[in-house]
Amino acid sequence: MSDLPARVHIVEEGPREGFQSEPAGIPTAEKIKLIEALAASGVPEIDCASFVSPKAAPQMADALDISAGLTMRDDVLYSCMWLNEKGFFQAQQSRFNLPALTSGSASDTFLSKNNRRTPEEQVDTQRLLRKLYSDNGIGSGPVYLFTAFGCNYEGEIAVEKAMLRASELVAICEENGTPPSSIYLCDTVGAADPVRVRRLVDAVRTRWPEYQVALHLHDTRGLGIANAMAGLELGVSRFDCSVGGMGGCPFAGNKAAAGNIATEELVMLCERMGIETGIDLAKLIDAAVLAEGIVGHSLPGKLFKSGLFNS
């Protein structure tokens, strides 16, 4: 347990990945209400929206309206996501923080189905984006390796394959003089288990000891919080998660499957382990209740339904 971090930085994905997994029609005002409730709970960073094609994700068509309507706090980072040059230019019109996103997939089949690109095309696209960031004065940012542990098409992804794809993305950043701020290992379809998490985190840390390793975990098969614990034991101190367990992946194989690990459950775990998050858990639980009311159906999170246990 000696590698447990003293503090964990949590990036809240509910307003983006959560709402993006829901049918279109959620009012912009309700999205803003949730973001502001999350900010009031002390969440330090919130992924608020995606700038993507409204045909592919009509749920995100109001991204600019969300940005315009938010009352932003100085102590919270309000971020967004995009997948291509057009999305980046749209994001520039917003008030959101613009991280220099570099992304790829350990599964070539997933990349083909999700992004309609070959691995070589993905590298070329990310290299052009990285130049675009620099041209616009944006420095280092995170690298996201999707399907880092496996996917429904190719099954388990070998550590060697994940490392190959990660090295391509890291090289794009390094050759530009903007080394990655973190390397995200994403369990996009919930394929990971604690053993796989330990193996890949250890491999990345050994290869790039100078870079922070981060985890984006899903609870598709019920191992999300166990995988988070494995990461914590290795000293991982940056996690993506989603209030109430909102979210998911259209390629996970089951639309009814659980989404990301629930933010409030990771915060509770950290509190029990003596790890600081800076988040008011009671207020976060209230935000999860609010999220379930907004989407109008049961969310997979457990803590916000059962309540805190006071011994």
Buried (B, 14 or more C-beta within 10 A) or exposed (E): EEEBBEEBBBBBBBBBBBBBBBEEEBEBEBBBBBBBBBBBBBBBBBBBBBBBBEEEBBBBBBBBBBBEBBEBEEEBBBBBBBBBEEBBEBBEEBBBBBBBBBBBBBBBBBBBBBBEBEBEEBBEBBBEBBEBBBEEEBEBBBBBBBBBBBBBBBEEBBBEBBBEBBBBBBEBBBEBEBBBBBBBBBBBBBBBBBEBBBBBBEBBBEEBEEBBBBBBBBBBBEBBBBBBBBBBBBBBBBBBBBBBBBBBBEBBEEEEBBBBBBBBBBBBBBBEBEBEBBBBBEBBBBBBBBBBEBBEEEBBBEBBBEEEEEE
